[in-house]
């Protein structure tokens, strides 16, 4: 596993896969062996009863890119006490606090945002249906 990790250029992991101590420790060991230059993408993947702040903070400290959706931002807002901040502000707060390169915020049918500390790029989803006449 360590030989594979040393050759890895990108790895994606989530909180759901860290439900057991064994898988949590295995993911941590793999991340320890991945080159510093590799992309370490944390797909936060919050599912009720299968996460806690400790696992989230640990994972944020191990990644350099975070993928999160709007519902998960609401959970983070409550968990971290960032009630007055917008979605974008919360993403930037995590970039700053955890030294992330990027946050990818998905917003369902609206599209996604790619957020860095100083820039935000909005990627809109193409609308398949014709607009309704009013």
Order of alpha helices (4+ residues) and beta strands (2+ residues): alpha-beta-alpha-beta-alpha-beta-alpha-alpha-beta-beta-beta
